[in-house]
Amino acid sequence: MEQTNRAAKINRTTRCAVCYAALLLLTLALGAAGLRFGSVKITAQEIISALGGEKSTAADIIMISRLPRVIAATVLGGALAVSGYLLQTFFANPIAGPFVLGISSGAKLTVALAMIVFLGNGMTLDSAGLIIAAFVGSLLSLGLIIPVSGRAQKNYMLIVCGIMIGYICSAVTEFVVTFADDSNIVNLHNWSMGSFSGIGMDEAGVMSAVVLATFLLSKQIGAYQLGEAYARNSGVNIRWFRLAVILLSSLLSACVTAFAGPVSFVGIAVPHVVKRMLGTAKPRVIIPAAFLGGACFCLLCDLIARTLFAPTELSIGSVTAVLGAPVVIFIMMSRKK
């Protein structure tokens, strides 16, 4: 019996190691493809020269445009997947996510209001201002969802309420945009289309710090998954833990919405795919893998958005929806069976 358990543990460890290696290699491969392909194709030698500090037109394209975009897609995609995992754990709902629960729509509403007010008065809105505005919107949406989750007897009721909140926020956003100046409407339209371009290293650093803080909660998340009573007996302060999860998931969603615009389905689809790959639900294993999975997914979607109809660029939200929605449908159908 002991040998059987030991063999099973070795098999799980090997499976996790293989999956991690595959995710890491896929992330690197998609990152390299993101540097090479676009409206202008760049050779592998030019990429190596540019990363080595050589000055050229290709180097400018890579260092100014493509490399920051690849880093942004990696960090923001990973952050969305981790946010989705946190929400699924907190609400004990397999299809909870920032987009489905209306959190992204709430962030979009407050960012739109902030942009109209600031730009309409001739003031600029920096990254910190965008994050604060999106964070407030995310918290407002979560503040509406949490009471509903306590009354919802079935998972689908929570999702329906989240979708309705998203519709309300979107409707208010459209109403506000109707009365905005033409110049503000153009800025809002460009932002709402969603894109990983124009995001710098500072913004990526902020996201990385929040993801790291989430990983530090792995032990508490694992205890919470086994029930509140077990988590409380394990020394977890439930009230502070819930507050931390709410703040971290809201901040992750807010940062992504502020920097890249609304990006859908990443937070729902990726955690489930990762769980199936690894064959475990342990947070210490899932959170880093979810980050890598979200990075792969968004790097792939960004590559498709930039190259499919180059030089015309698709919105990142459209591509993530086309690829992510079938995964969510599969999840719902497989659980029904």
Secondary structure, DSSP 8 states (H G I E B T S, - for coil): -HHHHHHHHHHHHHHHHHHHHHHHHHHHHHHHHHHH-SSS---HHHHHHHHTT--SHHHHIIIIIIHHHHHHHHHHHHHHHHHHHHHHHHHT-TT--TTTTTHHHHHHHHHHHHHHHHHHTT----HHHHHHHHHHHHHHHHHHHHHHHHH-SSHHHHHHHHHHHHHHHHHHHHHHHHTS-HHHHHHHHHHHH--STT--HHHHHHHHHHHHHHHTTHHHHHHHHT-HHHHHHTT--HHHHHHHHHHHHHHHHHHHHHHH----SHHHHHHHHHHHHHT---HHHHHHHHHHHHHHHHHHHHHHHHHTTTTS---HHHHHHHHHHHHHHHHHHHHH-
